[in-house]
Amino acid sequence: MTANRLTEEVGMSAQPAGQQGLMKLLRTLLDTSGLIAIFVLLFMALALLIPDFMTGRNMVGLLLSITLIGSLATTMMLVLALGEVDLSVASIVAFAGVVAAVATTSSGSVLIGVISGILAGGAVGAFNGLVIAKFGINSLIATLAAMEFVRGLAYITSGGDAVMITVPAFFELGSAAFLGLTLPVWTMLACFLIFGVVLNMTVFGRNVLATGGNAEAAALAGVNVRRLKIIVFGLQGVVAGIVGVLLASRMGLGDPNTSMGLELAVISACVLGGVALSGGVATITGVVVGVLIMGCVQNAMGLLNVPTFYQYLVRGAILLLAVMFDRWKQTRRQSH
């Protein structure tokens, strides 16, 4: 960490937390103005070129379609800001959905099913954090292994097939609406708000960014880096558990095959939104815009009936461009 950066952080710590958060929010808006402009231009182009894009029904559908990526991106943002990565989120979503379906069907209680699914996700996330923090295993390798064995747990729990949910009240979780928006959409918006506040206006958020920027310096400054990693991965697991429960409710079953490849879409949205893969840099505004860009592109391809295999090409290109953009920004920051 450079002397200038240390001086800046010391100066920031001397300011009131509210003022610090406001200044950080203003910098965030300035830093992401280019990305916002890209999103506005993309949105306008799609609105002009695709007749059904701006319909109210499609806008609601667009919001619903990004709920998985949007909710998970808020905690993936924290994981990446730590300088880590989590490839197991899609498997956790599937596992949590299966656990919720099995628990709901066997107990007849929606509450027990929901709590079981969320706890299952949180337990896997905390376990990932423990393995990474305590044993010093690279998060890419640790969560790659978790991706496999958690998916295996989902198959074992479900008996290798989808678990049908026999309690009708469980379906209301995914379809319940308020002000025209369903519960999954409200959950995503709540995640944006909560983790935006956590990142920008709390000591916890500042510690995450400081650890991602320089873990040794953060530890010397008194940050419990191990505990921080366990908490962040635990939060990732809890949110993945919530997403898995809501997805199972929308589908009406717990499917161990669901959400394949979702982790790459979530990481793409975060990187596209300016979260540095090397850690230390993240903004909730950028993540929201990154999620919206991903959602608009996917929605447009659906409206245009683009074949699935071409959609894979587009998503791969977006991921590659996002990584190249992240590399360009790192080079730019180092040159200043």
Phi, psi and omega in degrees: 000131184284164179296322179299317182292321177297318179298318180298316182293321178297318178297320180294320183293337180280346180274155175301149184300319180297316179294321178300314180297320180295316179297320180294321178296318179297318178296322179299314180298321179291317182294329184260008183299323179295318179293321178297319179298320178298317179297316180299316179296318178298315181298316180296319180296316179294321179296325181280325188266337183245111187305319186271002187294319187271006179292150180301321180297319181290324179296317177296318177297323178298314178299317181294326183289337182261005184296322179296305182295317184297314181296314182290331182294334182293324177270331173297328175304315179292320180298312180293324178297333176285350186088016180247182177212152179230108179266001186263000188299320181296320178294323178294320177301312180296316181296316180297320178296318179294315179299317179297319180295314180296314182294320180294315182293319183284328183262338184077006183247124177293320181300314179297319179296316181296312181297319180298316180296316181293317178297322179298316178295315179297322180295317179295316179299315179296322177297317176303313181298321180296314180298317183290316185284316186279322184258358175066026179281138178304131185296330178298315181287316183298315182281337172294318176295318179296323179304320181285310186285332177288322175298321176297319177299323178297317178294318180295315181297323182272354183075021177086003182219166179296143181258114179287139179264126186257003180257107185303327182298336181295328182293337182292339179299316183277341184252349180300135185231150175217127183056034176084358181245139182280168182302319177301324178292315178297324177297316178298315180297321177296320178297317177303314182292310185297309184281340171293317177294317180301316183290318190267334192233015179231158176297323179303312180297318179295324178293323177299312181294320179295320179294318178294327178287319180197098185296321181294316178295321179297318179296319179294333179277359176104006179280130175279090188296319180299310180297322180300316180295318179298318180295315182296314178293327175296318177297321177300318179293320179297314180295320177297324177295316178299315179299318180296320179295314180295322179294318178298323178295318180293324181277336183081013180197162174259113187247117180291348181268358187285160172066024177300128178080002182298327182300324180291323178295320180294314179296320179300315180298318180294312181294319176300327179276009173097005177285125184283131177294336180278351177095163174089348182227123178196143175221138180291327178299314179297319180296316179301314180294320178299318178296317181295320178297313178301317181294319180295318179297314179297317180296318180296319179296325177293317180294329180272002180056041178291129180304148185304319184292332174286330177295325175299318179299316181295315180296321177296320179295321179297317178298315180297315179296322179296317179293319178296321178296318178298319179295319179297319180292323177297315179298320180295317179295321181292333182281344182269000000 
